[in-house]
């Protein structure tokens, strides 16, 4: 095995150590997990004070990439999510990254480091809960959806990955997918008929709604059931 250390990413904020096979063959990500548990960011929104200081990517050639955050940041998340964000046939990794002063942002990584990220929310102990990634409006580009501050702002935000970056293309208030202390996030994206639908709960936890994005970026929602607990939302991810 050969070990390579790359230059710091984004002005020295994130360091990447990459372990590749001796042949240096092109490899893709096959799995991802968080490492280096830490209590340096005691927000506790997911039920405890343990967050993570690194992202470990396993590659198809048997090697791995280790992405370590600076001491002022953590991965405040349940698990990293693999998705082909740039539609090149290989997956990237979607994460929630939190700064001690600026709160959370959604960040996308690949085996070389940071690919793109949304702005930080702007205040400590402010978090976002990912929903999923899909081409929501059929334009050929992947959108990523999350709930911005699911306990406070309760705002669905949709970002499109295009030209190597993320652009916010839609938002809708009054929706949520997480309660303080849950070590899981409910809902997601289902694709049952002619278009993908975002499945979340209303902000008052009364109903379950399906949200679609129109080609012009407008979000429309419809009630599909009554909220009776987390399982009632997750059940709606199955096609009727």
C-alpha positions as CSV (number, residue, x, y, z in Angstrom):
1,X,0.0,0.0,0.0
2,X,1.1,3.5,-0.7
3,X,0.1,6.5,1.4
4,X,-0.3,9.9,0.0
5,X,-1.0,13.2,1.8
6,X,-2.8,15.9,-0.1
7,X,-2.6,19.6,0.4
8,X,-5.3,21.2,2.7
9,X,-8.7,21.7,1.1
10,X,-10.4,25.2,1.4
11,X,-7.7,27.2,2.9
12,X,-6.5,24.6,5.3
13,X,-9.8,23.8,6.9
14,X,-10.1,20.2,5.9
15,X,-7.2,17.7,5.5
16,X,-7.3,14.7,3.4
17,X,-5.2,11.5,3.8
18,X,-5.7,9.1,1.0
19,X,-4.6,5.4,1.0
20,X,-4.5,3.9,-2.5
21,X,-3.3,0.7,-4.1
22,X,0.3,0.7,-5.5
23,X,-1.1,0.9,-9.0
24,X,-2.9,4.1,-8.3
25,X,-5.9,2.8,-10.3
26,X,-9.0,5.0,-10.5
27,X,-11.3,3.9,-7.6
28,X,-14.8,4.9,-6.6
29,X,-16.5,5.1,-3.2
30,X,-18.3,1.9,-2.2
31,X,-19.1,2.8,1.5
32,X,-18.7,5.6,4.0
33,X,-18.8,6.0,7.7
34,X,-17.9,8.6,10.4
35,X,-14.9,8.2,12.6
36,X,-13.1,9.9,15.5
37,X,-16.1,10.3,17.9
38,X,-15.8,13.5,19.9
39,X,-17.7,15.6,22.5
40,X,-16.1,18.9,21.4
41,X,-19.5,20.2,20.1
42,X,-22.0,19.6,22.9
43,X,-25.2,20.4,20.9
44,X,-26.9,17.0,21.6
45,X,-29.6,17.4,19.0
46,X,-29.4,13.7,18.1
47,X,-29.8,12.5,21.7
48,X,-26.2,12.6,23.0
49,X,-23.1,14.8,22.9
50,X,-21.1,12.5,20.6
51,X,-20.4,13.8,17.1
52,X,-17.6,12.8,14.7
53,X,-14.3,14.4,13.6
54,X,-13.7,12.4,10.4
55,X,-15.2,10.8,7.4
56,X,-13.9,7.4,6.3
57,X,-14.5,6.3,2.6
58,X,-13.9,2.8,1.5
59,X,-12.8,2.6,-2.2
60,X,-13.4,-0.1,-4.8
61,X,-9.7,-0.9,-5.1
62,X,-9.5,-1.8,-1.4
63,X,-8.1,1.5,-0.3
64,X,-9.6,4.2,1.7
65,X,-9.8,8.0,2.0
66,X,-9.8,9.7,5.4
67,X,-11.2,13.2,5.6
68,X,-10.5,14.9,8.9
69,X,-12.2,18.1,10.0
70,X,-10.5,20.9,12.0
71,X,-11.1,21.1,15.7
72,X,-13.7,23.8,15.2
73,X,-16.0,21.5,13.2
74,X,-17.7,18.1,13.5
75,X,-19.9,15.9,11.4
76,X,-23.2,16.3,13.3
77,X,-25.1,13.5,11.6
78,X,-26.6,10.0,11.8
79,X,-24.7,8.5,8.9
80,X,-23.1,9.6,5.6
81,X,-25.3,9.1,2.5
82,X,-24.0,7.9,-0.9
83,X,-25.6,9.5,-4.0
84,X,-24.4,10.2,-7.5
85,X,-24.8,14.0,-7.2
86,X,-22.9,14.9,-10.4
87,X,-24.5,12.1,-12.5
88,X,-21.1,10.7,-13.6
89,X,-22.0,7.2,-12.6
90,X,-20.0,7.1,-9.4
91,X,-21.3,8.2,-5.9
92,X,-20.4,11.2,-3.8
93,X,-21.1,11.4,-0.1
94,X,-23.7,13.8,1.5
95,X,-23.0,14.9,5.1
96,X,-24.0,17.3,7.7
97,X,-21.1,19.3,8.9
98,X,-21.3,21.7,11.9
99,X,-19.1,24.6,12.9
100,X,-18.9,25.6,16.6
101,X,-19.7,29.2,15.8
102,X,-21.7,29.0,12.6
103,X,-23.9,25.9,13.0
104,X,-24.6,23.3,10.3
105,X,-24.2,23.1,6.6
106,X,-24.8,20.4,4.0
107,X,-21.5,19.3,2.6
108,X,-20.7,16.9,-0.3
109,X,-17.4,15.0,-0.4
110,X,-15.7,12.6,-2.7
111,X,-12.5,10.6,-2.4
112,X,-10.5,13.8,-3.2
113,X,-12.1,16.0,-0.6
114,X,-14.8,18.7,-0.4
115,X,-16.9,18.9,-3.6
116,X,-19.5,21.5,-2.7
117,X,-21.4,22.8,0.4
118,X,-24.3,25.1,1.3
119,X,-23.6,28.1,3.5
120,X,-23.5,27.5,7.2
121,X,-26.8,28.4,8.9
122,X,-24.9,31.2,10.7
123,X,-25.4,30.5,14.5
124,X,-24.1,27.8,16.8
125,X,-26.4,24.9,17.7
126,X,-28.5,25.3,14.6
127,X,-28.9,22.1,12.6
128,X,-30.4,20.7,9.4
129,X,-31.9,17.3,8.7
130,X,-31.3,15.8,5.2
131,X,-34.1,14.3,3.3
132,X,-32.5,12.9,0.1
133,X,-31.2,13.5,-3.4
134,X,-33.0,13.0,-6.7
135,X,-33.8,14.8,-10.0
136,X,-36.9,16.3,-8.5
137,X,-38.1,18.4,-11.5
138,X,-36.9,16.3,-14.4
139,X,-34.3,18.8,-15.7
140,X,-31.4,16.3,-15.7
141,X,-29.7,17.8,-12.6
142,X,-29.8,16.3,-9.1
143,X,-31.5,18.2,-6.3
144,X,-30.7,17.7,-2.6
145,X,-33.4,18.4,-0.1
146,X,-33.2,19.0,3.7
147,X,-35.2,20.6,6.5
148,X,-33.5,23.8,7.8
149,X,-33.7,23.9,11.6
150,X,-36.5,21.2,11.9
151,X,-37.3,22.3,15.4
152,X,-37.3,26.1,14.8
153,X,-37.5,27.4,11.2
154,X,-39.1,24.2,9.9
155,X,-38.2,25.1,6.3
156,X,-37.8,22.7,3.4
157,X,-34.9,23.8,1.2
158,X,-34.0,22.3,-2.2
159,X,-30.5,22.8,-3.7
160,X,-29.5,21.8,-7.2
161,X,-26.0,20.5,-8.0
162,X,-24.9,22.2,-11.2
163,X,-21.6,23.4,-12.6
164,X,-19.7,22.0,-9.7
165,X,-21.7,23.8,-7.0
166,X,-24.9,24.0,-5.1
167,X,-27.7,26.5,-5.9
168,X,-30.8,26.9,-3.8
169,X,-33.8,26.6,-6.2
170,X,-36.8,26.2,-3.9
171,X,-38.0,26.5,-0.3
172,X,-41.3,25.9,1.6
173,X,-42.1,26.7,5.3
174,X,-44.0,24.7,7.8
175,X,-42.5,21.2,7.4
176,X,-40.3,19.0,9.5
177,X,-38.7,15.6,9.8
178,X,-37.0,15.5,13.2
179,X,-37.7,16.0,16.9
180,X,-34.9,17.0,19.4
181,X,-33.3,13.9,20.8
182,X,-34.2,11.5,18.0
183,X,-31.2,9.5,16.8
184,X,-32.9,9.1,13.4
185,X,-34.5,11.3,10.7
186,X,-38.0,10.4,9.3
187,X,-39.3,10.5,5.7
188,X,-37.3,10.8,2.5
189,X,-37.9,10.8,-1.2
190,X,-40.2,8.3,-3.0
191,X,-40.5,7.8,-6.8
192,X,-43.8,6.0,-7.4
193,X,-45.4,7.5,-10.4
194,X,-44.5,10.4,-12.8
195,X,-42.3,12.4,-10.5
196,X,-40.3,12.0,-7.2
197,X,-42.0,13.2,-4.0
198,X,-40.6,14.4,-0.8
199,X,-42.3,12.8,2.2
200,X,-42.2,14.8,5.5
201,X,-44.5,15.9,8.3
202,X,-46.2,19.3,8.8
203,X,-44.6,21.6,11.3
204,X,-47.3,21.0,13.9
205,X,-46.9,17.2,13.6
206,X,-50.5,16.8,12.5
207,X,-50.2,15.5,9.0
208,X,-47.9,13.7,6.5
209,X,-47.4,15.5,3.2
210,X,-46.0,14.7,-0.2
211,X,-44.1,17.6,-1.8
212,X,-43.3,17.9,-5.5
213,X,-41.1,20.4,-7.3
214,X,-42.4,21.8,-10.6
215,X,-40.0,22.6,-13.5
216,X,-40.1,26.3,-12.6
217,X,-38.9,25.5,-9.0
218,X,-42.3,25.9,-7.3
219,X,-43.0,23.4,-4.5
220,X,-46.5,22.0,-4.2
221,X,-47.7,19.8,-1.3
222,X,-50.7,17.6,-0.6
223,X,-51.8,15.8,2.5
224,X,-51.4,12.0,2.3
225,X,-52.2,10.9,5.8
226,X,-52.4,11.8,9.5
227,X,-49.2,11.8,11.6
228,X,-49.4,9.1,14.3
229,X,-45.7,8.6,14.9
230,X,-42.4,8.2,13.0
231,X,-43.5,4.9,11.5
232,X,-46.5,6.6,9.9
233,X,-44.2,8.8,7.9
234,X,-41.8,6.1,6.9
235,X,-44.6,3.9,5.7
236,X,-45.5,6.5,3.1
237,X,-42.1,5.9,1.4
238,X,-43.7,2.7,0.0
239,X,-45.6,3.2,-3.2
240,X,-49.4,3.0,-2.8
